[in-house]
């Protein structure tokens, strides 16, 4: 079985480190968001950072309505 390219169905969903076991398998993507000043999906929203790209397209409630986009803690 091939490794997934993205942790969730929506390739723009990325949860903060330590909050989702699937996203924690993509530490480079998480570091890139921190480096680029982009907020994580559903996490603390830092006003001076750019919004999560997924939440720009639709509300968090809609994103998380799909099981494959929800955060899964360890």
PQR file of N, CA, C, O and H, with PARSE charges and radii, in Angstrom:
ATOM      1  N   UNK A   1       0.839  -1.180   0.000 -0.4000 1.5000
ATOM      2  CA  UNK A   1       0.000   0.000   0.000 -0.0000 2.0000
ATOM      3  C   UNK A   1       0.887   1.246   0.000  0.5500 1.7000
ATOM      4  O   UNK A   1       1.822   1.344   0.795 -0.5500 1.4000
ATOM      5  N   UNK A   2       0.600   2.178  -0.872 -0.4000 1.5000
ATOM      6  CA  UNK A   2       1.394   3.395  -0.985 -0.0000 2.0000
ATOM      7  C   UNK A   2       1.111   4.342   0.176  0.5500 1.7000
ATOM      8  O   UNK A   2       0.003   4.377   0.712 -0.5500 1.4000
ATOM      9  H   UNK A   2      -0.160   2.098  -1.517  0.4000 1.0000
ATOM     10  N   UNK A   3       2.123   5.099   0.551 -0.4000 1.5000
ATOM     11  CA  UNK A   3       1.967   6.087   1.611 -0.0000 2.0000
ATOM     12  C   UNK A   3       1.127   7.248   1.097  0.5500 1.7000
ATOM     13  O   UNK A   3       1.267   7.672  -0.051 -0.5500 1.4000
ATOM     14  H   UNK A   3       3.023   5.070   0.116  0.4000 1.0000
ATOM     15  N   UNK A   4       0.259   7.754   1.957 -0.4000 1.5000
ATOM     16  CA  UNK A   4      -0.602   8.878   1.584 -0.0000 2.0000
ATOM     17  C   UNK A   4       0.231  10.139   1.376  0.5500 1.7000
ATOM     18  O   UNK A   4       1.224  10.364   2.068 -0.5500 1.4000
ATOM     19  H   UNK A   4       0.145   7.410   2.889  0.4000 1.0000
ATOM     20  N   UNK A   5      -0.181  10.942   0.430 -0.4000 1.5000
ATOM     21  CA  UNK A   5       0.508  12.201   0.146 -0.0000 2.0000
ATOM     22  C   UNK A   5       0.108  13.260   1.163  0.5500 1.7000
ATOM     23  O   UNK A   5       0.909  14.126   1.512 -0.5500 1.4000
ATOM     24  H   UNK A   5      -0.987  10.760  -0.132  0.4000 1.0000
ATOM     25  N   UNK A   6      -1.135  13.190   1.637 -0.4000 1.5000
ATOM     26  CA  UNK A   6      -1.671  14.165   2.591 -0.0000 2.0000
ATOM     27  C   UNK A   6      -2.306  13.415   3.756  0.5500 1.7000
ATOM     28  O   UNK A   6      -2.774  12.290   3.584 -0.5500 1.4000
ATOM     29  H   UNK A   6      -1.786  12.486   1.353  0.4000 1.0000
ATOM     30  N   UNK A   7      -2.327  14.027   4.947 -0.4000 1.5000
ATOM     31  CA  UNK A   7      -2.889  13.322   6.100 -0.0000 2.0000
ATOM     32  C   UNK A   7      -4.413  13.192   6.066  0.5500 1.7000
ATOM     33  O   UNK A   7      -4.964  12.310   6.726 -0.5500 1.4000
ATOM     34  H   UNK A   7      -1.946  14.941   5.087  0.4000 1.0000
ATOM     35  N   UNK A   8      -5.102  14.047   5.315 -0.4000 1.5000
ATOM     36  CA  UNK A   8      -6.564  14.035   5.294 -0.0000 2.0000
ATOM     37  C   UNK A   8      -7.079  14.091   3.857  0.5500 1.7000
ATOM     38  O   UNK A   8      -6.323  14.335   2.916 -0.5500 1.4000
ATOM     39  H   UNK A   8      -4.655  14.763   4.779  0.4000 1.0000
ATOM     40  N   UNK A   9      -8.385  13.858   3.712 -0.4000 1.5000
ATOM     41  CA  UNK A   9      -9.011  13.868   2.375 -0.0000 2.0000
ATOM     42  C   UNK A   9      -8.830  15.224   1.691  0.5500 1.7000
ATOM     43  O   UNK A   9      -8.502  15.290   0.506 -0.5500 1.4000
ATOM     44  H   UNK A   9      -8.999  13.660   4.476  0.4000 1.0000
ATOM     45  N   UNK A  10      -9.044  16.291   2.438 -0.4000 1.5000
ATOM     46  CA  UNK A  10      -8.805  17.638   1.925 -0.0000 2.0000
ATOM     47  C   UNK A  10      -7.317  17.905   2.089  0.5500 1.7000
ATOM     48  O   UNK A  10      -6.827  17.961   3.217 -0.5500 1.4000
ATOM     49  H   UNK A  10      -9.311  16.237   3.400  0.4000 1.0000
ATOM     50  N   UNK A  11      -6.602  18.067   1.012 -0.4000 1.5000
ATOM     51  CA  UNK A  11      -5.145  18.218   1.090 -0.0000 2.0000
ATOM     52  C   UNK A  11      -4.695  19.529   1.723  0.5500 1.7000
ATOM     53  O   UNK A  11      -3.500  19.722   1.947 -0.5500 1.4000
ATOM     54  H   UNK A  11      -7.001  18.021   0.096  0.4000 1.0000
ATOM     55  N   UNK A  12      -5.632  20.437   2.016 -0.4000 1.5000
ATOM     56  CA  UNK A  12      -5.280  21.692   2.676 -0.0000 2.0000
ATOM     57  C   UNK A  12      -5.472  21.636   4.191  0.5500 1.7000
ATOM     58  O   UNK A  12      -5.062  22.553   4.901 -0.5500 1.4000
ATOM     59  H   UNK A  12      -6.603  20.279   1.834  0.4000 1.0000
ATOM     60  N   UNK A  13      -6.096  20.561   4.692 -0.4000 1.5000
ATOM     61  CA  UNK A  13      -6.285  20.391   6.136 -0.0000 2.0000
ATOM     62  C   UNK A  13      -4.966  19.944   6.744  0.5500 1.7000
ATOM     63  O   UNK A  13      -4.377  18.955   6.307 -0.5500 1.4000
ATOM     64  H   UNK A  13      -6.430  19.815   4.115  0.4000 1.0000
ATOM     65  N   UNK A  14      -4.507  20.667   7.748 -0.4000 1.5000
ATOM     66  CA  UNK A  14      -3.298  20.292   8.482 -0.0000 2.0000
ATOM     67  C   UNK A  14      -3.458  20.783   9.912  0.5500 1.7000
ATOM     68  O   UNK A  14      -3.582  21.982  10.160 -0.5500 1.4000
ATOM     69  H   UNK A  14      -4.986  21.470   8.103  0.4000 1.0000
ATOM     70  N   UNK A  15      -3.453  19.840  10.848 -0.4000 1.5000
ATOM     71  CA  UNK A  15      -3.614  20.170  12.266 -0.0000 2.0000
ATOM     72  C   UNK A  15      -2.262  20.415  12.917  0.5500 1.7000
ATOM     73  O   UNK A  15      -1.229  19.940  12.445 -0.5500 1.4000
ATOM     74  H   UNK A  15      -3.352  18.866  10.646  0.4000 1.0000
ATOM     75  N   UNK A  16      -2.290  21.164  14.006 -0.4000 1.5000
ATOM     76  CA  UNK A  16      -1.073  21.533  14.727 -0.0000 2.0000
ATOM     77  C   UNK A  16      -0.367  20.305  15.292  0.5500 1.7000
ATOM     78  O   UNK A  16      -1.012  19.301  15.596 -0.5500 1.4000
ATOM     79  H   UNK A  16      -3.128  21.551  14.390  0.4000 1.0000
ATOM     80  N   UNK A  17       0.952  20.381  15.434 -0.4000 1.5000
ATOM     81  CA  UNK A  17       1.716  19.272  16.011 -0.0000 2.0000
ATOM     82  C   UNK A  17       1.156  18.866  17.372  0.5500 1.7000
ATOM     83  O   UNK A  17       0.813  19.709  18.201 -0.5500 1.4000
ATOM     84  H   UNK A  17       1.476  21.197  15.187  0.4000 1.0000
ATOM     85  N   UNK A  18       1.074  17.548  17.578 -0.4000 1.5000
ATOM     86  CA  UNK A  18       0.609  17.019  18.851 -0.0000 2.0000
ATOM     87  C   UNK A  18      -0.899  16.940  19.002  0.5500 1.7000
ATOM     88  O   UNK A  18      -1.387  16.500  20.043 -0.5500 1.4000
ATOM     89  H   UNK A  18       1.353  16.864  16.904  0.4000 1.0000
ATOM     90  N   UNK A  19      -1.655  17.357  17.984 -0.4000 1.5000
ATOM     91  CA  UNK A  19      -3.116  17.337  18.100 -0.0000 2.0000
ATOM     92  C   UNK A  19      -3.778  16.291  17.219  0.5500 1.7000
ATOM     93  O   UNK A  19      -4.958  15.989  17.401 -0.5500 1.4000
ATOM     94  H   UNK A  19      -1.259  17.715  17.138  0.4000 1.0000
ATOM     95  N   UNK A  20      -3.031  15.726  16.255 -0.4000 1.5000
ATOM     96  CA  UNK A  20      -3.617  14.768  15.324 -0.0000 2.0000
ATOM     97  C   UNK A  20      -2.556  13.745  14.924  0.5500 1.7000
ATOM     98  O   UNK A  20      -1.507  14.100  14.388 -0.5500 1.4000
ATOM     99  H   UNK A  20      -2.072  15.971  16.107  0.4000 1.0000
ATOM    100  N   UNK A  21      -2.843  12.475  15.191 -0.4000 1.5000
ATOM    101  CA  UNK A  21      -1.850  11.440  14.885 -0.0000 2.0000
ATOM    102  C   UNK A  21      -1.521  11.356  13.404  0.5500 1.7000
ATOM    103  O   UNK A  21      -0.395  11.018  13.040 -0.5500 1.4000
ATOM    104  H   UNK A  21      -3.696  12.186  15.626  0.4000 1.0000
ATOM    105  N   UNK A  22      -2.479  11.657  12.550 -0.4000 1.5000
ATOM    106  CA  UNK A  22      -2.225  11.592  11.108 -0.0000 2.0000
ATOM    107  C   UNK A  22      -1.341  12.758  10.659  0.5500 1.7000
ATOM    108  O   UNK A  22      -0.385  12.562   9.908 -0.5500 1.4000
ATOM    109  H   UNK A  22      -3.394  11.931  12.846  0.4000 1.0000
ATOM    110  N   UNK A  23      -1.656  13.950  11.112 -0.4000 1.5000
ATOM    111  CA  UNK A  23      -0.863  15.126  10.713 -0.0000 2.0000
ATOM    112  C   UNK A  23       0.550  15.073  11.286  0.5500 1.7000
ATOM    113  O   UNK A  23       1.486  15.592  10.678 -0.5500 1.4000
ATOM    114  H   UNK A  23      -2.432  14.109  11.722  0.4000 1.0000
ATOM    115  N   UNK A  24       0.710  14.446  12.458 -0.4000 1.5000
ATOM    116  CA  UNK A  24       2.041  14.329  13.053 -0.0000 2.0000
ATOM    117  C   UNK A  24       2.962  13.442  12.220  0.5500 1.7000
ATOM    118  O   UNK A  24       4.173  13.437  12.441 -0.5500 1.4000
ATOM    119  H   UNK A  24      -0.050  14.025  12.952  0.4000 1.0000
ATOM    120  N   UNK A  25       2.416  12.700  11.276 -0.4000 1.5000
ATOM    121  CA  UNK A  25       3.245  11.903  10.369 -0.0000 2.0000
ATOM    122  C   UNK A  25       3.802  12.750   9.219  0.5500 1.7000
ATOM    123  O   UNK A  25       4.512  12.240   8.352 -0.5500 1.4000
ATOM    124  H   UNK A  25       1.432  12.704  11.097  0.4000 1.0000
ATOM    125  N   UNK A  26       3.475  14.045   9.221 -0.4000 1.5000
ATOM    126  CA  UNK A  26       3.934  14.980   8.192 -0.0000 2.0000
ATOM    127  C   UNK A  26       4.599  16.191   8.855  0.5500 1.7000
ATOM    128  O   UNK A  26       4.167  17.324   8.647 -0.5500 1.4000
ATOM    129  H   UNK A  26       2.898  14.460   9.925  0.4000 1.0000
ATOM    130  N   UNK A  27       5.653  15.957   9.657 -0.4000 1.5000
ATOM    131  CA  UNK A  27       6.271  17.051  10.410 -0.0000 2.0000
ATOM    132  C   UNK A  27       6.846  18.155   9.522  0.5500 1.7000
ATOM    133  O   UNK A  27       6.863  19.321   9.918 -0.5500 1.4000
ATOM    134  H   UNK A  27       6.004  15.036   9.826  0.4000 1.0000
ATOM    135  N   UNK A  28       7.313  17.800   8.336 -0.4000 1.5000
ATOM    136  CA  UNK A  28       7.869  18.831   7.449 -0.0000 2.0000
ATOM    137  C   UNK A  28       6.772  19.805   7.009  0.5500 1.7000
ATOM    138  O   UNK A  28       6.999  21.013   6.940 -0.5500 1.4000
ATOM    139  H   UNK A  28       7.299  16.853   8.014  0.4000 1.0000
ATOM    140  N   UNK A  29       5.596  19.277   6.716 -0.4000 1.5000
ATOM    141  CA  UNK A  29       4.468  20.152   6.341 -0.0000 2.0000
ATOM    142  C   UNK A  29       4.082  21.045   7.524  0.5500 1.7000
ATOM    143  O   UNK A  29       3.760  22.217   7.328 -0.5500 1.4000
ATOM    144  H   UNK A  29       5.411  18.296   6.772  0.4000 1.0000
ATOM    145  N   UNK A  30       4.110  20.504   8.751 -0.4000 1.5000
ATOM    146  CA  UNK A  30       3.795  21.295   9.936 -0.0000 2.0000
ATOM    147  C   UNK A  30       4.853  22.389  10.145  0.5500 1.7000
ATOM    148  O   UNK A  30       4.515  23.538  10.430 -0.5500 1.4000
ATOM    149  H   UNK A  30       4.371  19.552   8.910  0.4000 1.0000
ATOM    150  N   UNK A  31       6.118  22.027  10.004 -0.4000 1.5000
ATOM    151  CA  UNK A  31       7.193  23.024  10.155 -0.0000 2.0000
ATOM    152  C   UNK A  31       7.075  24.125   9.108  0.5500 1.7000
ATOM    153  O   UNK A  31       7.331  25.294   9.398 -0.5500 1.4000
ATOM    154  H   UNK A  31       6.392  21.093   9.772  0.4000 1.0000
ATOM    155  N   UNK A  32       6.688  23.753   7.894 -0.4000 1.5000
ATOM    156  CA  UNK A  32       6.535  24.734   6.824 -0.0000 2.0000
ATOM    157  C   UNK A  32       5.435  25.734   7.164  0.5500 1.7000
ATOM    158  O   UNK A  32       5.593  26.930   6.917 -0.5500 1.4000
ATOM    159  H   UNK A  32       6.479  22.804   7.658  0.4000 1.0000
ATOM    160  N   UNK A  33       4.321  25.261   7.729 -0.4000 1.5000
ATOM    161  CA  UNK A  33       3.246  26.188   8.120 -0.0000 2.0000
ATOM    162  C   UNK A  33       3.719  27.155   9.194  0.5500 1.7000
ATOM    163  O   UNK A  33       3.418  28.347   9.143 -0.5500 1.4000
ATOM    164  H   UNK A  33       4.193  24.290   7.930  0.4000 1.0000
ATOM    165  N   UNK A  34       4.462  26.635  10.168 -0.4000 1.5000
ATOM    166  CA  UNK A  34       4.992  27.502  11.226 -0.0000 2.0000
ATOM    167  C   UNK A  34       5.946  28.525  10.604  0.5500 1.7000
ATOM    168  O   UNK A  34       5.846  29.722  10.875 -0.5500 1.4000
ATOM    169  H   UNK A  34       4.707  25.666  10.210  0.4000 1.0000
ATOM    170  N   UNK A  35       6.866  28.046   9.771 -0.4000 1.5000
ATOM    171  CA  UNK A  35       7.847  28.929   9.122 -0.0000 2.0000
ATOM    172  C   UNK A  35       7.171  30.006   8.286  0.5500 1.7000
ATOM    173  O   UNK A  35       7.584  31.165   8.300 -0.5500 1.4000
ATOM    174  H   UNK A  35       6.948  27.074   9.551  0.4000 1.0000
ATOM    175  N   UNK A  36       6.122  29.612   7.552 -0.4000 1.5000
ATOM    176  CA  UNK A  36       5.442  30.557   6.661 -0.0000 2.0000
ATOM    177  C   UNK A  36       4.377  31.398   7.358  0.5500 1.7000
ATOM    178  O   UNK A  36       3.780  32.277   6.737 -0.5500 1.4000
ATOM    179  H   UNK A  36       5.786  28.670   7.540  0.4000 1.0000
ATOM    180  N   UNK A  37       4.134  31.137   8.643 -0.4000 1.5000
ATOM    181  CA  UNK A  37       3.149  31.922   9.378 -0.0000 2.0000
ATOM    182  C   UNK A  37       1.722  31.664   8.913  0.5500 1.7000
ATOM    183  O   UNK A  37       0.953  32.603   8.706 -0.5500 1.4000
ATOM    184  H   UNK A  37       4.619  30.423   9.148  0.4000 1.0000
ATOM    185  N   UNK A  38       1.369  30.386   8.748 -0.4000 1.5000
ATOM    186  CA  UNK A  38       0.021  29.999   8.328 -0.0000 2.0000
ATOM    187  C   UNK A  38      -0.635  29.240   9.479  0.5500 1.7000
ATOM    188  O   UNK A  38      -0.049  28.305  10.023 -0.5500 1.4000
ATOM    189  H   UNK A  38       1.994  29.624   8.917  0.4000 1.0000
ATOM    190  N   UNK A  39      -1.848  29.642   9.846 -0.4000 1.5000
ATOM    191  CA  UNK A  39      -2.567  28.970  10.923 -0.0000 2.0000
ATOM    192  C   UNK A  39      -2.913  27.537  10.556  0.5500 1.7000
ATOM    193  O   UNK A  39      -3.111  27.208   9.386 -0.5500 1.4000
ATOM    194  H   UNK A  39      -2.324  30.401   9.403  0.4000 1.0000
ATOM    195  N   UNK A  40      -2.981  26.683  11.586 -0.4000 1.5000
ATOM    196  CA  UNK A  40      -3.374  25.294  11.404 -0.0000 2.0000
ATOM    197  C   UNK A  40      -4.892  25.189  11.381  0.5500 1.7000
ATOM    198  O   UNK A  40      -5.591  26.068  11.886 -0.5500 1.4000
ATOM    199  H   UNK A  40      -2.819  26.950  12.536  0.4000 1.0000
ATOM    200  N   UNK A  41      -5.393  24.122  10.800 -0.4000 1.5000
ATOM    201  CA  UNK A  41      -6.827  23.864  10.713 -0.0000 2.0000
ATOM    202  C   UNK A  41      -7.411  23.629  12.103  0.5500 1.7000
ATOM    203  O   UNK A  41      -6.979  22.724  12.817 -0.5500 1.4000
ATOM    204  H   UNK A  41      -4.826  23.408  10.390  0.4000 1.0000
ATOM    205  N   UNK A  42      -8.383  24.436  12.480 -0.4000 1.5000
ATOM    206  CA  UNK A  42      -9.096  24.246  13.734 -0.0000 2.0000
ATOM    207  C   UNK A  42      -8.301  24.544  14.985  0.5500 1.7000
ATOM    208  O   UNK A  42      -8.791  24.309  16.090 -0.5500 1.4000
ATOM    209  H   UNK A  42      -8.734  25.171  11.900  0.4000 1.0000
ATOM    210  N   UNK A  43      -7.115  25.043  14.849 -0.4000 1.5000
ATOM    211  CA  UNK A  43      -6.277  25.339  16.013 -0.0000 2.0000
ATOM    212  C   UNK A  43      -6.403  26.785  16.441  0.5500 1.7000
ATOM    213  O   UNK A  43      -7.247  27.531  15.944 -0.5500 1.4000
ATOM    214  H   UNK A  43      -6.718  25.234  13.951  0.4000 1.0000
ATOM    215  N   UNK A  44      -5.554  27.162  17.366 -0.4000 1.5000
ATOM    216  CA  UNK A  44      -5.507  28.547  17.808 -0.0000 2.0000
ATOM    217  C   UNK A  44      -5.180  29.424  16.600  0.5500 1.7000
ATOM    218  O   UNK A  44      -4.216  29.169  15.878 -0.5500 1.4000
ATOM    219  H   UNK A  44      -4.868  26.556  17.769  0.4000 1.0000
ATOM    220  N   UNK A  45      -5.976  30.436  16.395 -0.4000 1.5000
ATOM    221  CA  UNK A  45      -5.792  31.309  15.240 -0.0000 2.0000
ATOM    222  C   UNK A  45      -4.992  32.544  15.657  0.5500 1.7000
ATOM    223  O   UNK A  45      -5.489  33.403  16.385 -0.5500 1.4000
ATOM    224  H   UNK A  45      -6.759  30.643  16.981  0.4000 1.0000
ATOM    225  N   UNK A  46      -3.780  32.615  15.196 -0.4000 1.5000
ATOM    226  CA  UNK A  46      -2.896  33.742  15.487 -0.0000 2.0000
ATOM    227  C   UNK A  46      -3.240  34.838  14.487  0.5500 1.7000
ATOM    228  O   UNK A  46      -3.065  34.652  13.283 -0.5500 1.4000
ATOM    229  H   UNK A  46      -3.377  31.917  14.605  0.4000 1.0000
ATOM    230  N   UNK A  47      -3.730  35.985  14.974 -0.4000 1.5000
ATOM    231  CA  UNK A  47      -4.219  37.031  14.065 -0.0000 2.0000
ATOM    232  C   UNK A  47      -3.201  37.490  13.021  0.5500 1.7000
ATOM    233  O   UNK A  47      -3.580  37.795  11.890 -0.5500 1.4000
ATOM    234  H   UNK A  47      -3.873  36.136  15.953  0.4000 1.0000
ATOM    235  N   UNK A  48      -1.926  37.543  13.377 -0.4000 1.5000
ATOM    236  CA  UNK A  48      -0.926  38.028  12.417 -0.0000 2.0000
ATOM    237  C   UNK A  48      -0.499  36.966  11.416  0.5500 1.7000
ATOM    238  O   UNK A  48       0.269  37.265  10.501 -0.5500 1.4000
ATOM    239  H   UNK A  48      -1.618  37.295  14.296  0.4000 1.0000
ATOM    240  N   UNK A  49      -0.975  35.733  11.563 -0.4000 1.5000
ATOM    241  CA  UNK A  49      -0.680  34.667  10.601 -0.0000 2.0000
ATOM    242  C   UNK A  49      -1.766  34.604   9.532  0.5500 1.7000
ATOM    243  O   UNK A  49      -2.878  35.096   9.728 -0.5500 1.4000
ATOM    244  H   UNK A  49      -1.598  35.490  12.306  0.4000 1.0000
ATOM    245  N   UNK A  50      -1.434  34.003   8.424 -0.4000 1.5000
ATOM    246  CA  UNK A  50      -2.414  33.791   7.356 -0.0000 2.0000
ATOM    247  C   UNK A  50      -3.401  32.725   7.801  0.5500 1.7000
ATOM    248  O   UNK A  50      -3.043  31.838   8.577 -0.5500 1.4000
ATOM    249  H   UNK A  50      -0.532  33.603   8.265  0.4000 1.0000
ATOM    250  N   UNK A  51      -4.639  32.799   7.322 -0.4000 1.5000
ATOM    251  CA  UNK A  51      -5.614  31.769   7.692 -0.0000 2.0000
ATOM    252  C   UNK A  51      -5.265  30.413   7.080  0.5500 1.7000
ATOM    253  O   UNK A  51      -4.531  30.334   6.095 -0.5500 1.4000
ATOM    254  H   UNK A  51      -4.929  33.519   6.692  0.4000 1.0000
ATOM    255  N   UNK A  52      -5.789  29.374   7.663 -0.4000 1.5000
ATOM    256  CA  UNK A  52      -5.642  28.033   7.102 -0.0000 2.0000
ATOM    257  C   UNK A  52      -6.249  28.045   5.706  0.5500 1.7000
ATOM    258  O   UNK A  52      -7.371  28.523   5.538 -0.5500 1.4000
ATOM    259  H   UNK A  52      -6.385  29.438   8.464  0.4000 1.0000
ATOM    260  N   UNK A  53      -5.548  27.538   4.705 -0.4000 1.5000
ATOM    261  CA  UNK A  53      -6.076  27.559   3.343 -0.0000 2.0000
ATOM    262  C   UNK A  53      -7.415  26.830   3.196  0.5500 1.7000
ATOM    263  O   UNK A  53      -8.247  27.225   2.380 -0.5500 1.4000
ATOM    264  H   UNK A  53      -4.637  27.150   4.841  0.4000 1.0000
ATOM    265  N   UNK A  54      -7.623  25.781   3.974 -0.4000 1.5000
ATOM    266  CA  UNK A  54      -8.881  25.042   3.878 -0.0000 2.0000
ATOM    267  C   UNK A  54     -10.059  25.871   4.383  0.5500 1.7000
ATOM    268  O   UNK A  54     -11.146  25.830   3.807 -0.5500 1.4000
ATOM    269  H   UNK A  54      -6.947  25.460   4.637  0.4000 1.0000
ATOM    270  N   UNK A  55      -9.837  26.630   5.472 -0.4000 1.5000
ATOM    271  CA  UNK A  55     -10.933  27.427   6.028 -0.0000 2.0000
ATOM    272  C   UNK A  55     -11.211  28.678   5.203  0.5500 1.7000
ATOM    273  O   UNK A  55     -12.226  29.343   5.411 -0.5500 1.4000
ATOM    274  H   UNK A  55      -8.954  26.664   5.940  0.4000 1.0000
ATOM    275  N   UNK A  56     -10.331  29.001   4.279 -0.4000 1.5000
ATOM    276  CA  UNK A  56     -10.631  30.104   3.357 -0.0000 2.0000
ATOM    277  C   UNK A  56     -11.729  29.694   2.379  0.5500 1.7000
ATOM    278  O   UNK A  56     -12.499  30.532   1.909 -0.5500 1.4000
ATOM    279  H   UNK A  56      -9.506  28.461   4.110  0.4000 1.0000
ATOM    280  N   UNK A  57     -11.792  28.395   2.076 -0.4000 1.5000
ATOM    281  CA  UNK A  57     -12.768  27.893   1.106 -0.0000 2.0000
ATOM    282  C   UNK A  57     -14.125  27.596   1.723  0.5500 1.7000
ATOM    283  O   UNK A  57     -15.154  27.737   1.062 -0.5500 1.4000
ATOM    284  H   UNK A  57     -11.166  27.715   2.457  0.4000 1.0000
ATOM    285  N   UNK A  58     -14.134  27.178   3.007 -0.4000 1.5000
ATOM    286  CA  UNK A  58     -15.401  26.844   3.654 -0.0000 2.0000
ATOM    287  C   UNK A  58     -15.201  26.823   5.169  0.5500 1.7000
ATOM    288  O   UNK A  58     -14.068  26.724   5.641 -0.5500 1.4000
ATOM    289  H   UNK A  58     -13.299  27.063   3.544  0.4000 1.0000
ATOM    290  N   UNK A  59     -16.298  26.916   5.937 -0.4000 1.5000
ATOM    291  CA  UNK A  59     -16.188  26.942   7.402 -0.0000 2.0000
ATOM    292  C   UNK A  59     -15.664  25.620   7.975  0.5500 1.7000
ATOM    293  O   UNK A  59     -15.817  24.557   7.373 -0.5500 1.4000
ATOM    294  H   UNK A  59     -17.218  26.997   5.554  0.4000 1.0000
ATOM    295  N   UNK A  60     -15.049  25.716   9.141 -0.4000 1.5000
ATOM    296  CA  UNK A  60     -14.495  24.545   9.825 -0.0000 2.0000
ATOM    297  C   UNK A  60     -15.563  23.477  10.049  0.5500 1.7000
ATOM    298  O   UNK A  60     -15.274  22.286   9.927 -0.5500 1.4000
ATOM    299  H   UNK A  60     -14.924  26.579   9.631  0.4000 1.0000
ATOM    300  N   UNK A  61     -16.776  23.877  10.371 -0.4000 1.5000
ATOM    301  CA  UNK A  61     -17.858  22.918  10.608 -0.0000 2.0000
ATOM    302  C   UNK A  61     -18.113  22.066   9.364  0.5500 1.7000
ATOM    303  O   UNK A  61     -18.393  20.872   9.471 -0.5500 1.4000
ATOM    304  H   UNK A  61     -17.011  24.844  10.470  0.4000 1.0000
ATOM    305  N   UNK A  62     -18.017  22.673   8.206 -0.4000 1.5000
ATOM    306  CA  UNK A  62     -18.210  21.941   6.951 -0.0000 2.0000
ATOM    307  C   UNK A  62     -17.025  21.017   6.691  0.5500 1.7000
ATOM    308  O   UNK A  62     -17.206  19.880   6.254 -0.5500 1.4000
ATOM    309  H   UNK A  62     -17.790  23.643   8.119  0.4000 1.0000
ATOM    310  N   UNK A  63     -15.825  21.498   6.955 -0.4000 1.5000
ATOM    311  CA  UNK A  63     -14.618  20.686   6.769 -0.0000 2.0000
ATOM    312  C   UNK A  63     -14.700  19.434   7.634  0.5500 1.7000
ATOM    313  O   UNK A  63     -14.461  18.324   7.158 -0.5500 1.4000
ATOM    314  H   UNK A  63     -15.679  22.422   7.310  0.4000 1.0000
ATOM    315  N   UNK A  64     -15.039  19.618   8.913 -0.4000 1.5000
ATOM    316  CA  UNK A  64     -15.055  18.502   9.855 -0.0000 2.0000
ATOM    317  C   UNK A  64     -16.298  17.628   9.738  0.5500 1.7000
ATOM    318  O   UNK A  64     -16.379  16.586  10.390 -0.5500 1.4000
ATOM    319  H   UNK A  64     -15.233  20.520   9.301  0.4000 1.0000
ATOM    320  N   UNK A  65     -17.259  18.029   8.926 -0.4000 1.5000
ATOM    321  CA  UNK A  65     -18.434  17.184   8.706 -0.0000 2.0000
ATOM    322  C   UNK A  65     -18.033  15.897   7.986  0.5500 1.7000
ATOM    323  O   UNK A  65     -18.715  14.879   8.101 -0.5500 1.4000
ATOM    324  H   UNK A  65     -17.193  18.875   8.397  0.4000 1.0000
ATOM    325  N   UNK A  66     -16.942  15.946   7.257 -0.4000 1.5000
ATOM    326  CA  UNK A  66     -16.432  14.773   6.558 -0.0000 2.0000
ATOM    327  C   UNK A  66     -15.442  14.065   7.477  0.5500 1.7000
ATOM    328  O   UNK A  66     -14.437  14.651   7.879 -0.5500 1.4000
ATOM    329  H   UNK A  66     -16.388  16.773   7.164  0.4000 1.0000
ATOM    330  N   UNK A  67     -15.720  12.817   7.808 -0.4000 1.5000
ATOM    331  CA  UNK A  67     -14.921  12.024   8.744 -0.0000 2.0000
ATOM    332  C   UNK A  67     -13.429  12.046   8.409  0.5500 1.7000
ATOM    333  O   UNK A  67     -12.592  12.086   9.310 -0.5500 1.4000
ATOM    334  H   UNK A  67     -16.536  12.341   7.481  0.4000 1.0000
ATOM    335  N   UNK A  68     -13.099  12.022   7.134 -0.4000 1.5000
ATOM    336  CA  UNK A  68     -11.711  11.969   6.701 -0.0000 2.0000
ATOM    337  C   UNK A  68     -10.917  13.234   6.920  0.5500 1.7000
ATOM    338  O   UNK A  68      -9.709  13.253   6.684 -0.5500 1.4000
ATOM    339  H   UNK A  68     -13.779  11.990   6.402  0.4000 1.0000
ATOM    340  N   UNK A  69     -11.577  14.305   7.373 -0.4000 1.5000
ATOM    341  CA  UNK A  69     -10.875  15.565   7.623 -0.0000 2.0000
ATOM    342  C   UNK A  69     -10.755  15.901   9.113  0.5500 1.7000
ATOM    343  O   UNK A  69     -10.142  16.905   9.477 -0.5500 1.4000
ATOM    344  H   UNK A  69     -12.558  14.289   7.565  0.4000 1.0000
ATOM    345  N   UNK A  70     -11.332  15.075   9.958 -0.4000 1.5000
ATOM    346  CA  UNK A  70     -11.319  15.367  11.406 -0.0000 2.0000
ATOM    347  C   UNK A  70      -9.969  15.066  12.033  0.5500 1.7000
ATOM    348  O   UNK A  70      -9.203  14.228  11.558 -0.5500 1.4000
ATOM    349  H   UNK A  70     -11.830  14.260   9.663  0.4000 1.0000
ATOM    350  N   UNK A  71      -9.713  15.771  13.101 -0.4000 1.5000
ATOM    351  CA  UNK A  71      -8.481  15.569  13.885 -0.0000 2.0000
ATOM    352  C   UNK A  71      -8.616  14.283  14.691  0.5500 1.7000
ATOM    353  O   UNK A  71      -9.672  14.017  15.266 -0.5500 1.4000
ATOM    354  H   UNK A  71     -10.336  16.452  13.487  0.4000 1.0000
ATOM    355  N   UNK A  72      -7.555  13.486  14.735 -0.4000 1.5000
ATOM    356  CA  UNK A  72      -7.552  12.240  15.511 -0.0000 2.0000
ATOM    357  C   UNK A  72      -6.383  12.267  16.487  0.5500 1.7000
ATOM    358  O   UNK A  72      -5.241  12.004  16.108 -0.5500 1.4000
ATOM    359  H   UNK A  72      -6.698  13.701  14.268  0.4000 1.0000
ATOM    360  N   UNK A  73      -6.677  12.591  17.759 -0.4000 1.5000
ATOM    361  CA  UNK A  73      -5.609  12.588  18.758 -0.0000 2.0000
ATOM    362  C   UNK A  73      -5.057  11.177  18.973  0.5500 1.7000
ATOM    363  O   UNK A  73      -5.734  10.190  18.685 -0.5500 1.4000
ATOM    364  H   UNK A  73      -7.604  12.805  18.066  0.4000 1.0000
ATOM    365  N   UNK A  74      -3.851  11.090  19.470 -0.4000 1.5000
ATOM    366  CA  UNK A  74      -3.233   9.788  19.740 -0.0000 2.0000
ATOM    367  C   UNK A  74      -3.926   9.101  20.886  0.5500 1.7000
ATOM    368  O   UNK A  74      -3.547   7.992  21.261 -0.5500 1.4000
ATOM    369  H   UNK A  74      -3.301  11.892  19.704  0.4000 1.0000
TER
END
